[in-house]
């Protein structure tokens, strides 16, 4: 199982479950295209949203957690959604 966690345009955090990684990536891309502030796809089980091992892909903007981490960690930067 996989989980997409994102922050919508109003600042609410929401989680969606996905059965496959491909479904999660598609869901994450749709969220990015429709104006979500930031989002990440995780492989379950994970214990926190800052778990680098569970992180599969992410997108974000200035000031969000993964953007700040990616400035110092190339492995996280490589997982950024184009």
Helices and strands as residue ranges (DSSP letters): E 2-7, E 13-18, H 21-33, E 38-43, E 55-59, H 65-70, H 74-78
